[in-house]
Amino acid sequence: MSRILRALLILAAAASGGCGARTEVQAVAGRTATYQCGDAVITADFRDSGVELTLGDTTLRLPQVVAASGARYADDAGNEFWTQGNSALFTQAGQPRRDCDVSRSGG
């Protein structure tokens, strides 16, 4: 895991202060989360160097890229998945950006 991502995760954990009943999803290898993105359901399987997204019959493998905040994954085709806490932004190439919220997570 990159030092930047590790530092961001530490800062996010410190900022949350353990308050609130809802556990935030951390985009770390080995974690899986399901997001509701409008009418679409996306399963995100976080890996060492990226994320594998499953949307129905479509699978996208996106490498991790630099982000000022949260964890961002993108490819050269215009696909992007950007997570922060229990929210995400998802853009599938050629389609409008969707706002997403975690509906289920596991490790």
N, C-alpha and C positions, 0 to 999 in steps of 0.2 A: 504494500500500500504506500502511496506517495506520502511524503512528509506533509505536503499541503493538505491533502485530504484528511490525514490523521489529525492535524492541527484544527481543521474545520470541525471535525467530529467532536473533539475535546471542547472547543468553544461552544458548540451547539449544546452539548451535555451540561456545561457549566451555566449557560444562559437559561436553560429550562429549569434549573434549580429543583427538579423533582416535583414541581407543582403540577396539579391537574391530574385527572384520572386516566387520561388517554396517553398511552405510550407512543412516542414518536418512532417512526420507522427510520432506521439508519441504513444508508445505502452502502453496505459492506458485503464483501464476498461471503456467499453461503446463505444470504437472506433472500427470502421470496416475499413479495407483497402483491396484492391485487388492488388495482386502482379503478375507480369509476370515473370515466372521462366522458361526460355527457351521456349519450346512449351507448357508448362503447365500454367494454370491460377489458382491461389490460393486465396481464400477469407479468411482473418484472422479476427476473431471476438475476440478482446481482452477482457478478463474478469479479475476479481479481483485476482484470483490465477493462471491464465494461459491463454491459447489461444485455440480457436477452429478453426481448419483449414479445409476448404472444398475444395476438388480437385475432380471435377466431382461428381461421386457417393460415394466417400470416405470422411469420416469425421474423423479427428484426434483431440483428446483432449490432449493437452500437458501442464503439470504443469510448472510454472516458476521455473528456477534454477539459481544459482549464476552465474553472468557474470562480468568480469572486465570492460566491456564496452558494451553499448547497452542493449537490453532485450533478454534473452535467455530462450527458452522453450525446454524441452526434456523429453523423457520417457525411460524406461528400455529396450524397444524393439529396440532402435536405431534410432528413429525418432527425428529430431531436427529442430528448427526454431529459427534463431538468427537474430534479427533486429538491425539496427543502422541507424538513419535518414530515408532516403527513399530507403534504400537497405536492403536486407536480404540474408541469406544463408539458404537453405532448404535441409535437408537430409531425405529421406524416407527410412526406414529400408531396407537394401539390395540393395540400388541403389546409384549411384554417387551423390555427392553434387551438387546442382544447385545454381547459382547466380540469385537473384531476384531483381526487381525494382518495386516500387509502380506505378501502372497504374491509381489507383483511391482511394480516401479515403473519409471518412465521419464520423460523430459522432452521 
